[in-house]
Amino acid sequence: AARPAGEGVGCTVQFALPTLGSVELLANVALFVPPAVLGTLLTRRPLTVLLVAAGASVAIEALQALVPALARACDTNDWAMNSAGATIGVLLAAVVLALSRPLSTRA
């Protein structure tokens, strides 16, 4: 989201559920799905990938809050939606990894 002119450092804290009509929120989900899938398939460490993705989202939001020249606003909903996208990506990759194992090794 764009930061209003003249506004100082800060972050909007929201705990409301986003509406499905919001393209920006869905884009935040979609942004983190592919890297989470790829990271999980390459490393086979879903928890590590999820933590790195959530940390990257926190770093992005902190940068938006601390650098006014970016003219971007920090928003906790962005972090939540990015983390949701990473979770979806990790889960999709986990399914692919489980299905790619030979039948004899599946529990």
KAHU-V666942 format. One line per field, one symbol per residue. ss: DSSP state (A for helix, B for strand, O for the rest). psi: psi as a letter, one per 40 degrees, with the letter a starting at -180 (. if undefined). burial: b if it has 9 or more other ideal C-beta (glycine too) atoms within 8 Angstrom, else e. A space follows every 50 residues. Layout:
ss = ???
psi = ???
burial = ???
This chain:
ss = OBOOOOOOOOBBOOOOOOOOOOAAAAAAAAAAAAAAAAAAAAAOOAAAAA AAAAAAAAAAAAAAAAOAAAOBOBBAAAAAAAAAAAAAAAAAAAAAAAAA OOAAAOO
psi = iihihehahihhhieihiieehdddddddddedddddddddddfgddddd dddddddddddddddegddefihhhdddddddddddddddddddddddde iiddeh.
burial = eebeeeeeeebbeeeeeeeeeeeebbebbeebbebbbbbbbeeeebeebb ebbbebbbebbbbbbeeeeeeebbbbbbbebbbbbbbbbbebbbebbeee eeeeeee
